[in-house]
Amino acid sequence: MSEDRLNRSDLHVLLTVCLSMFIIPLTITSSSILNLSIMKDYSLEYQKAQWFINIFMVMYAAFLPITGSMSDYIGKKNVFLFGLLMFAISFMIGGLVN
């Protein structure tokens, strides 16, 4: 039997995919949690507060082709790391805000 080992490049790809699969549901779930807070703070009905999630998802989807095009010029790794940095900063700021 041959023993397959992950080389450094394979490990980076695996970690990138795992991190991406963690961030996507976290982003979508956090918008739903935020929606509950918006409904409570502004005394909105669910149908009116749902527009916040809809707008968020449309903007989220609108930037996917843009970042794909940017990655062709700048590089996939740089765009991914920039997005990861922006996500981490936003997540940290969101945790510090009341």
C-alpha positions in Angstrom: 0.0 0.0 0.0 1.2 3.4 -0.8 0.8 6.2 1.7 -0.6 9.4 0.3 0.6 12.5 2.1 -0.6 16.1 1.6 2.0 18.4 0.4 2.1 22.1 1.4 0.1 23.3 -1.7 -2.7 20.7 -1.1 -2.9 21.7 2.5 -3.4 25.3 1.6 -6.2 24.4 -0.8 -7.8 22.2 1.8 -7.7 25.0 4.5 -9.0 27.6 2.0 -12.0 25.4 1.1 -12.7 24.6 4.7 -12.5 28.3 5.7 -14.8 29.3 2.8 -17.3 26.6 3.8 -17.3 28.1 7.3 -17.6 31.7 6.3 -20.5 31.4 3.8 -23.1 29.9 6.3 -21.8 32.3 9.0 -22.5 35.3 6.8 -26.0 34.2 5.9 -26.9 33.2 9.4 -25.6 36.5 10.9 -27.9 38.4 8.6 -30.9 36.5 10.0 -29.9 37.2 13.6 -29.4 40.9 12.7 -32.9 40.9 11.3 -34.4 39.9 14.6 -32.6 42.7 16.3 -33.9 45.2 13.7 -37.4 43.9 14.1 -37.3 44.5 17.9 -35.5 47.8 17.8 -37.7 49.4 15.2 -41.0 47.6 15.9 -41.2 46.2 12.4 -43.2 43.3 11.1 -41.4 40.3 9.7 -42.3 41.2 6.1 -40.9 44.7 6.4 -37.7 43.6 8.2 -37.1 40.8 5.6 -36.1 43.5 3.1 -32.9 44.0 5.0 -31.9 40.3 4.4 -33.0 40.5 0.8 -30.9 43.6 0.2 -28.0 42.0 1.9 -28.2 38.9 -0.2 -28.6 40.8 -3.4 -25.5 42.9 -2.6 -23.6 39.7 -1.6 -24.5 38.1 -4.9 -23.7 41.2 -6.9 -20.1 41.3 -5.7 -19.4 37.7 -6.5 -18.9 38.4 -10.3 -16.9 41.5 -9.5 -14.5 39.7 -7.2 -14.2 36.9 -9.8 -13.2 39.4 -12.4 -10.8 41.1 -10.0 -9.1 37.8 -9.2 -8.3 37.4 -12.9 -6.3 40.6 -12.8 -5.0 40.8 -9.2 -4.8 37.1 -8.4 -7.0 34.6 -6.6 -4.9 34.5 -3.5 -4.8 38.2 -3.1 -8.5 38.7 -3.6 -9.3 35.9 -1.2 -7.0 37.2 1.5 -8.4 40.7 1.1 -11.9 39.4 1.4 -10.9 37.4 4.5 -9.3 40.4 6.0 -12.4 42.5 5.3 -14.6 39.8 6.8 -12.5 39.6 9.9 -12.4 43.3 10.4 -16.2 43.6 9.9 -16.8 40.7 12.3 -14.6 42.3 14.9 -16.3 45.7 14.5 -19.8 44.0 14.6 -18.8 42.3 17.9 -17.7 45.6 19.5 -20.8 47.6 18.5 -23.7 47.7 20.9 
